[in-house]
Amino acid sequence: MDVAASPPPDTAAPRGTAPDEMVDGRGRVRAHWSGLLGAICSMPEGELAQRAQRLDRAFEEEGSAGLLPAAVPGDRARRLDPVPLVLDAAGFEALSAGLAQRARLLERVLADLYGPQRLLAEGLLPPELVFPNPAFLRPCRDPRPGAGKPRFLHGYAADLLRGPDGQWHVTADRLVAMEGVAQALTNRAHMARTLPECTRAARMRPLHPFLDAWRDLLHRAAGAGPSGPATVALLTPGVGHRAWAEHVTLARDLSCALAEAGDLTARGGALFLKTLRGLQPVRLLLSRVEGALLDPLELGGRTALGVPGLLDAMRAGTLAVHNHPGAGLAEAPGLRAFLPALSMALLGEALSLSSRETLWLGDPGARARVAATPDAFALRPAVRGVPEGAGPEADPRAWCAVRCMSPSVAPSLSGEGLAPRPVVLRMFLLHDGEDWRCLPGGLARVADGDGRPTPLCKDVWVLSEDRAEIRGPGPLSLPALAIRRASGDLPSRVADNLFWLGRYVERLDDSARLMRATLARLDRAPMLPHDAAEVSALARCLQDARLITEEERPTSGEDAALRRALTRAGREGGRLHRLTGEVARLVEATRDRLTGDMHAAFTVPLRESRAALLAADNPAALGAALGGLVRYASGVAGVAAENMVRGGAHSFLDLGRRLERGVSVSALLGHLLAEPPARVESALALALELCDSVITYRTRYLHVLQPAPALDLVMADPANPRGLAFQLSAAEILLTGVEGGGEPSLSAGARRLRQDAEAMVAEVTRAAEPAQAANGLSGRLLALKDTVGDLSDAIGRRYFTLIAAPRLLGVDTAERGAA
């Protein structure tokens, strides 16, 4: 049978009887499973299923795959099986030794292919697996002999399955992303909280010594600068990537700066992190971006994921990248067909942990074997980059055949009982400077019938022995750290995201308050002329907030279009739906700056409010959902006030809130005071209500409503947290704390705006006709709103895009301001 007629990749049915991880060949439970099964069997009926629901809720609240459903396109919600995969100590040590040998082999292979290329010259490896591979980075090749060259591999991960022969086989080598370490740590933490009796029953090895050693390795390799430890950064593709939560957790646990490509710049043969304090040198980069995309200047690819000049910094010796950008070459599936021979040639020993049988179809003998038993193999591209639609009949050298194999099965929760399910295991190794050490655990994924992993994962427990050695890192010798309380190390991108998170939360709060006040008046029956005038004034504010269009404003007592618009704003695609989506995106983008409790406080209520908005099918339900949004904004403010250290992160989050509230209060008063002087009392009452100042006004002035006292409270009172003066005064203080020298003073701009607001109130107080004077402030307040927006733009140029303030040629900016 011709090879071209074989089944396409991943569609061939697995062959062979799958072994059971829990039961031996004589039908008896393996000894290392007995403690766990005893703890499970002692639970009341249905208890294990309830624990599984708790795990699901924990992952939902954590937002592991995104804050909102389908936040990452194509991503499915991750779930954790309450029944772990248990490995005995002897089996784990055998796997560890086999994987360490494999990592040493791949290091030697990479060193040769990016160096003298003797393997190609001697025919031990076909050039078709190297030169056409897009992961082979020619600018990284250094054929010069000599010691002292950097390692290619510092970390290594492998996917394994146990076949019908009872032996473990490697199905994939992971050298670029190596995703799953942080997920394994999260799984272990959730299991310890949700099933404590099971974790106590099994004496398992802890995971944190491995993480401690990894953190120690990174910071030792980075060394120290004159002011303390050098910066170690974890490069992530960004918040939209499926492994964003993994990168956030890993960066936090390894004490790395989480950076996207836009946060970094290469200058003068060195790599720097952009921060509010300026450029901070980065000595070590833990990359989670594909190597071919790391340097668009030399490698091409998408600029958004790479840093021009990064390879130059590596060649200059000022930057180390873990793993080496060219390490992805060794992930090629076709390479696994040659590893047994390469092991004998390079290590002088046979592979102790074999790959899943792989045949390279560039070999006529391999093609004949596959053609003889086509159902026993699945076809895969031998390297990445095979043109779509191209098959092995066009170029068999670009393809390999992998033997189909049924994974072993392990007990998993099914309904309220246990059922065998196939599992695929991922294990992780770290080179600690002397040898490879393995994470005493890993990540197991429940597979489907074809051996492909599903979203259901398992914690992996490695049982300990009394004589088992736990190695921890030695002390890290560093110079004494100088006490520092400045906030300048905050990356500019993070400051930008926090600033806009504050703005969007306030925008959401303002929109909810406007809609709630409007619904309250629309529900009054009968609607009096006084109510209709208030609805008309509110409609102008709603239009300014882009919640309705001009055509939807009520006319001649007809408000049906307005009602439909308010309902539509909360539905999918509506204004509130988009605002909640922006808040969700920004919360995820700043996740590395939030503790677990803070992240839950920023996500869980928002998810509930968003669902309530979508389900609201009547005015009462919509009003309740809007109330939830108002409480959510208050909760964010409270958490920020009580849980965030006063520094860069808090300053920019609060600064965004203050400026956005300044914009909304200015716009609100400007539109409300546009009412004729005869209706100014209604406008003032609305202003007090929307600024949450009614009780304060009544306490001070009883029920006498006059323009000067009301405007003083919402515009000039520095003690009113929902008033205009409070926002501008807070912005002035915050800008004074974060701005650096040599730039026009942004805090002075905030101070002038506050003084303008106070002057407007003073004019109304002195006026013979206060109502008419208040009416005359409308245009000035709307202009003030635009000026606050200009201040926000100036902050963005100064701190986020790092663009200097505009200057006229030959004229000093300070002189222009004074003039």
C-alpha angles and dihedrals in degrees: 000000000000118000091232090067093060119112116275121254117299095005102089113106115245118251133213136037113296114233120231118240092206102041126054126221092275094055096256126131111256113248096241091059095053098086094050094045091048091055092047094048091052091061119099117258112284093012095112091054090052090052089052089055089052089053090050091052091048092055091044092052091045091053092218095171097033139315097263130031112284091006087148111048112246094007120130125208111268118234133191123222110225089221110077129207109253123209123188120230095250093050092048093050090052091051091046092052092047094049092046089054090049092050091051089051094050090049089055092046093052092045089055097044092050090040132034095345093216090153089064094043092051094046095243091125127029116238089228088076093053117032099043091046110105088211090066102095108201095193088062094059117112112176094178114117121233143095127268097062114143120260118255097211127046095151132029136184131184136190114224139181132186110237132208089275089066092244128118116245130192112238099177139009115221114203105146113043100010089186120189110058094102090042090054090052091049092048091052092050092050092047092051091052098041103037105025094155091058095048090049092049093056117058098218131175116255122245101211098078087065091051092046090052091049092051090047091050093052096049094043090052092048092050124194135295129209092277099042139285116004119246118270113194132193109215112215130181088234145256094313093060118105091235096050093115089049091052093048092052093044094049091050095048093045094045092239130146108249106227139176121206091262090059091062135066132181117220131166095354095309136095122236138189115226110233137162088259092054133260116346117196118244115209100177130032121197099202126208093169124096110266096235089061099048098091116025089182093066104014104034118220131117113336091210091069099041142058117230109233097022094124090050089057089051092051090048089057094237094109135047120195122203112233104019111254090242095054093096088077089079092058092074108125091218091060091068090070090066102039096096091056093041091052091056092046099045105027101024092230139090121256109265092197112045129207123241102277108278128183124195108223092212084080112082091213091055091050090052092051092050093046090052094053106020095162091059095063140055120210121235133174107264090219135011119268100052105155114258112260094018113128135195091263089069096048117354090185089073092058140067134190122229121199114245112242134177112233119232116263129235131187114274133175112268114176103315096330141057126268132176114258129178115255135198117202127213119196130188132214134189129199105226096192094273108043144343119281125191130224104249092232133017143183123298121192124200107235133212125236092283094051095256115140119251127206089265111098136180135216112242117224122198110195116228130227125217090245094046112128119227110202120199130183121273122240115292110230111218135153116264112279119241115234108257129179099167121120097214096109091073109116113245092236091055091049089050092051093047091048092053092042087060091047095049094046089054091045089053091049093049092048092049092050093049093048093046092051091048094049090050090058096041089056093057112107123228096023110219124211087256090057093046090054091052091049089051091052091046090050090061089053091047091052091049089052089051093241093122136015127240090256090058095057112112118261129186093356093305110130104159093107090050092052091051091048093053091050092047092052091069096045126089109296093016126124096263091044090055092046093052088049091054091048089050092051093049093047089055092045090056096039094116088063095052128080119227093261092047092049091051091049090051096046115030098057090043092053090050093048092048091052091047091053092051091049096045106117100164138037094259093054091045091050091051091050090050090052088054090055092051090051090047091056090049090049092053090051092049095048091048091049095049104031108035122082111237100257142089099322095046092040095057095041090051092041090056091050093048096049094045091049089048089054093047095046091048091049093045094051092042093056096040095049089052086080114104115273089254090065097042092109091061090046091052092048090053091048092053091048096049092044090051090237104119097106093047091051093048091048091053102036106015110220099327106115115198131162100240099051093041094049091044090057097048099033113027110020106108091199097059108094091199095047128099098243092052091055095049093044090050090048090052092052093046093049091049089056098049108031121098131217127270096048132093108274111261090185089061088057091054090048092053091051091052091049090051090054092049091048091054091055091047090055092053091047091054096041121110088218105038094179092055092044090051090050089054092059094068098091094041092052092051089050089049088054090057091048091054087052089053089053089054090053091050090052089052092052093047101045110015108035092025093225117154118241114268116265134187114238109265094002122104114229093227090054090051091051092050091049 
